[in-house]
Amino acid sequence: MRAAEREQFFQNLSKAIPEPITELQHANTFELLIAIILSAQTTDAAVNKVTPSLFGSYPTPQKLAQAAPEEVLTHIKTIGLAPTKAKNIVKTAQQLCEQHQGEIPEDSEALQALPGVGRKTANVLLNTAFGHPVIAVDTHVFRVSNRTGLARGKTVEEVERKLARNVPPNWRKDAHHYLILQGRYTCKARKPLCGQCPVLKECSFPGKEIERVN
């Protein structure tokens, strides 16, 4: 994909996706961090079903840090890997209180030191909460980047490096959400909706449907 095509790619996505924002429901940065941790290998919709009860009981890092993982588990038991996630979010809250005065650090290394937080989670938080122009590569972003030719790579790390190089600077802040929403609703894993795709022309996926569906 050439530079002019990459610019057009994001212009088209911006028209199709006027609000490139996370679908995880949250009221503050603390809630967003916990929601992102819970969303690993689980849909945002599933997380949104459990967080109102969770945050109603534990609205601050201080409250969550004092909770027993078994109690937390009762709020999130319907999502994937719930027992492990319950332990991780309690430990994360404790570490936030002990090392960061209950504040969420605006630093990738400090974030990745928190239990349950990897590079992808840190990037999502830095981008969504703090506006950093970083692109977290999840399964949707990985798929869309490879299929379209925007940033092809065999590993998450390779795709992330190529996205940092290929995405025009003016689109980097919102690129993560454009790509994830494109992958979630249009460029689906099993059956991409090519007929509804706003970037059909720019896409170089060999299996795409050329004819646009009216």
C-alpha distance (Angstrom), angle and dihedral (degrees) to the residues before:
residue distance angle dihedral
M1 . . .
R2 3.81 . .
A3 3.80 124.3 .
A4 3.81 93.9 -102.3
E5 3.81 90.0 49.8
R6 3.80 91.5 50.6
E7 3.80 90.6 52.9
Q8 3.81 91.0 48.8
F9 3.81 89.6 45.6
F10 3.80 91.7 61.5
Q11 3.77 94.3 38.9
N12 3.80 88.3 57.2
L13 3.80 92.7 46.0
S14 3.80 90.8 50.2
K15 3.80 90.2 56.4
A16 3.80 92.5 48.1
I17 3.81 94.3 42.3
P18 3.82 107.1 37.8
E19 3.81 93.2 171.8
P20 3.82 109.9 45.7
I21 3.81 96.4 -174.2
T22 3.79 137.4 129.3
E23 3.78 118.7 -85.5
L24 3.80 91.6 -146.9
Q25 3.78 107.8 109.5
H26 3.79 113.8 -128.4
A27 3.79 140.8 148.4
N28 3.82 99.7 -154.5
T29 3.79 143.7 3.7
F30 3.80 93.6 -86.0
E31 3.80 91.8 55.3
L32 3.79 90.7 46.2
L33 3.81 92.0 52.9
I34 3.79 92.5 50.6
A35 3.81 92.0 45.2
I36 3.81 91.4 51.8
I37 3.81 91.2 50.9
L38 3.80 89.8 50.1
S39 3.81 92.2 48.4
A40 3.81 95.1 66.8
Q41 3.84 107.7 121.5
T42 3.82 88.0 -8.3
T43 3.80 132.0 93.1
D44 3.79 121.6 -105.2
A45 3.80 88.1 -123.3
A46 3.80 91.0 58.6
V47 3.80 91.4 48.5
N48 3.80 91.9 49.3
K49 3.80 89.2 57.3
V50 3.81 93.6 59.2
T51 3.80 104.8 34.4
P52 3.84 98.2 73.9
S53 3.81 89.9 62.1
L54 3.81 92.7 39.9
F55 3.79 95.7 50.0
G56 3.78 91.4 40.7
S57 3.81 88.2 61.9
Y58 3.80 97.7 34.6
P59 3.82 109.0 27.8
T60 3.81 96.9 160.7
P61 3.81 138.2 38.6
Q62 3.81 88.2 -111.2
K63 3.81 92.6 56.9
L64 3.80 93.9 44.6
A65 3.81 91.8 46.8
Q66 3.81 89.6 60.3
A67 3.81 94.6 49.8
A68 3.77 126.3 103.1
P69 3.82 112.7 -120.6
E70 3.80 88.5 -127.9
E71 3.80 90.0 59.3
V72 3.80 92.0 47.1
L73 3.79 89.9 49.7
T74 3.80 91.1 62.6
H75 3.81 88.6 64.3
I76 3.82 97.7 47.4
K77 3.81 104.2 29.3
T78 3.82 93.4 118.2
I79 3.82 95.0 65.0
G80 3.78 127.9 80.3
L81 3.81 119.6 -84.0
A82 3.81 89.2 6.5
P83 3.85 98.5 161.0
T84 3.80 92.8 53.1
K85 3.78 92.7 43.1
A86 3.80 91.7 50.4
K87 3.79 90.4 55.9
N88 3.81 92.5 44.6
I89 3.79 97.4 51.1
V90 3.82 91.7 48.4
K91 3.81 90.5 50.0
T92 3.81 90.2 45.5
A93 3.81 90.7 52.8
Q94 3.79 90.3 48.9
Q95 3.79 91.8 50.3
L96 3.80 91.6 47.9
C97 3.78 89.7 54.3
E98 3.80 95.4 43.3
Q99 3.80 99.1 43.0
H100 3.81 107.2 20.8
Q101 3.82 105.7 30.8
G102 3.78 89.8 -111.7
E103 3.81 93.1 -57.6
I104 3.79 126.0 124.6
P105 3.82 109.7 -115.2
E106 3.79 117.2 -125.3
D107 3.78 91.8 -144.0
S108 3.79 129.9 96.9
E109 3.80 96.6 -142.4
A110 3.81 92.8 49.2
L111 3.78 91.4 47.0
Q112 3.80 93.2 49.6
A113 3.80 89.0 53.1
L114 3.81 88.6 65.9
P115 3.84 117.0 96.0
G116 3.79 111.6 -97.3
V117 3.80 94.0 14.3
G118 3.80 119.5 116.4
R119 3.76 132.0 168.7
K120 3.81 93.7 -79.9
T121 3.81 93.2 51.1
A122 3.80 91.3 46.4
N123 3.79 91.6 50.4
V124 3.81 92.5 48.7
L125 3.79 90.8 52.3
L126 3.81 95.2 44.2
N127 3.79 90.0 49.8
T128 3.80 99.7 41.3
A129 3.80 101.1 36.7
F130 3.79 102.4 29.5
G131 3.80 104.1 25.5
H132 3.80 97.4 -120.2
P133 3.83 112.0 163.5
V134 3.81 93.3 -122.8
I135 3.79 125.1 129.0
A136 3.78 119.9 -139.8
V137 3.79 112.0 -151.8
D138 3.79 113.1 -142.5
T139 3.81 127.0 161.0
H140 3.83 92.6 -79.0
V141 3.80 95.2 47.7
F142 3.80 90.7 45.2
R143 3.81 91.9 51.7
V144 3.81 96.9 45.0
S145 3.80 92.7 45.3
N146 3.80 92.1 52.0
R147 3.78 98.3 40.0
T148 3.77 96.8 48.4
G149 3.79 95.7 41.1
L150 3.81 92.5 -120.2
A151 3.80 91.4 125.2
R152 3.78 118.3 -9.2
G153 3.78 120.4 -165.3
K154 3.79 142.4 142.2
T155 3.80 94.9 -130.9
V156 3.79 136.2 43.2
E157 3.78 89.5 -117.2
E158 3.80 93.2 53.4
V159 3.81 92.4 48.7
E160 3.80 91.3 47.9
R161 3.82 91.3 52.0
K162 3.79 92.0 48.9
L163 3.80 92.8 46.8
A164 3.81 89.6 52.8
R165 3.79 87.5 54.4
N166 3.80 100.7 37.7
V167 3.80 105.3 40.0
P168 3.83 110.1 90.1
P169 3.83 110.4 -111.8
N170 3.81 93.5 -117.1
W171 3.81 90.7 58.6
R172 3.81 101.1 43.0
K173 3.79 97.1 92.7
D174 3.81 93.3 58.3
A175 3.81 99.7 27.0
H176 3.81 94.2 98.8
H177 3.78 93.5 57.4
Y178 3.80 94.7 40.9
L179 3.79 90.1 54.1
I180 3.79 97.7 42.1
L181 3.82 93.2 48.9
Q182 3.80 90.9 45.3
G183 3.80 89.1 53.0
R184 3.78 95.2 43.3
Y185 3.80 97.8 50.9
T186 3.83 108.9 18.3
C187 3.80 114.7 13.9
K188 3.79 92.4 49.6
A189 3.79 122.2 178.3
R190 3.80 101.3 -116.8
K191 3.77 103.2 25.2
P192 3.81 116.5 14.4
L193 3.79 113.7 -155.1
C194 3.79 95.0 -128.1
G195 3.80 91.7 164.4
Q196 3.80 89.7 63.1
C197 3.79 96.7 39.4
P198 3.82 117.3 124.5
V199 3.82 91.6 -158.5
L200 3.80 98.5 45.5
K201 3.80 92.5 122.3
E202 3.81 94.7 51.0
C203 3.80 94.5 41.7
S204 3.80 117.4 100.6
F205 3.82 97.1 -167.2
P206 3.83 104.1 141.5
G207 3.79 92.3 -145.7
K208 3.78 97.4 51.7
E209 3.78 121.8 126.2
I210 3.77 105.9 -112.6
E211 3.78 96.5 -161.4
R212 3.76 112.4 76.5
V213 3.80 114.7 -133.9
N214 3.82 113.9 -124.5
